Amino acid sequence: MEILLVNGQDALIEANHRALAYGDGLFETCLVSHRTIHFLAAHLQRLMDGAKKLLLPFDDAQKLSLKQDVVHLTSHINEPHVLKIMLLRKAPGRGYDFNPKVQGLDVVIQLNPYQKPDWCQGAKVVESSIPVSENAYLAGIKHLNRLDSVLARQEARSEGAHDALMLTSKRRVIESSMANVFLKVQGQWFTPILDTAGVNGIIRQHLLSAFSSQILEQHIDQATLAQVESAFLTNSLMGIIPIIELNQRKLELCSNLTQFTHSLRLLRD
């Protein structure tokens, strides 16, 4: 099933929309299966957090209405689908400025069939030469400005890899082009601190909460990558994806993978 709704109606985005001109908005990508939107509460909370930062007119009542709409829309969906929710600022006039008293909000909902890529059983990841965009104020939220990820993913493709590891201009590890990353070094699991860039992923949030004694947040520099023993990626669609090769160096299988994956399964159930 494929659905595209703008404010609950069959419609298209206007060509002069701020979202197209400036990337002025947010998005969430959710997994739908067995008539359930997985981690919906966490996705909606991140939307709220992002809307507050971007000064988008999205309050608790609108969040509740959106929740009711997407739950109703997916209530009969059994096969895996991807649900994409976008909040786009709608304001009259042109230019960067907008009047907060007259701005509006376009809520876009897309629903499409989804199938996990075959490489989810084990990903080959390379280090991208394209620096991740840094902005401490926007770090953590899922805004629409993702050109660095677009280019890094193509770089990975050109090198025969499945994904690209993204670093800052000072060569500090942040995430991959589409996922959070977890690295095991000298027997300890780490995930990068996202204080200047990156998306605070839903699965990342869960693992840090459920395994606070086993996974530490830490700044990870480029030199550390040569010491990585095991690693995995996480995002809301694919769950946990082991990295079997990093910068053309084979890695060990994740010893905690079953434990981490089981905790996600329990949370979804």
C-alpha angles and dihedrals in degrees: 000000000000122000133173118184131173111197089342095307136098100260146127132241114258115251092236094051118140089231090063096040100043109006086248102173151048137257141196127198115206135185116234123194138139089019090299133114102216117228091357095155091054092047092051091048091053088050089053092049091049093046090054092052094046093043091239116164097245117131138173093274091053091047090053091048091050091049091052092048097051094042090053092045093054100035092108098039113114103158118072114279134168117234115200119192121191130186110200126186112238115197135154123248130027136276132054096295124088134181107241090207095061103030119119137195131237113205111203122193123189124182122186137160114267135204124180114242115252091241091067084093088067131348130212108216130189131190113257121228089209111094117231115246110258125210117146092201093056097037114124100021126098104239124168098253103101106138092126090057091047092054095041091053090054090049089055090050092052090054095048094251131128098227142003128237110227124215135181123254086265088055099252115149116245112160142302124279091271109008147043117258133223121195132193115213123175090346096309125109118226137177123193121263108246100210098129105021145358138068120281094228124212094236090045090054092050096048093048090051098043097041103031092144094050103040123052129193110229143153106261120198128205094257090062092064090076089060097051112124100181135000144176141189127226136198136149096258102043100029111204118359119186116225108226096177130029119187088344091305116120116236133206119257112266107265092203096044096106091049094049093045092048091055090055091049091053091049092051093047 
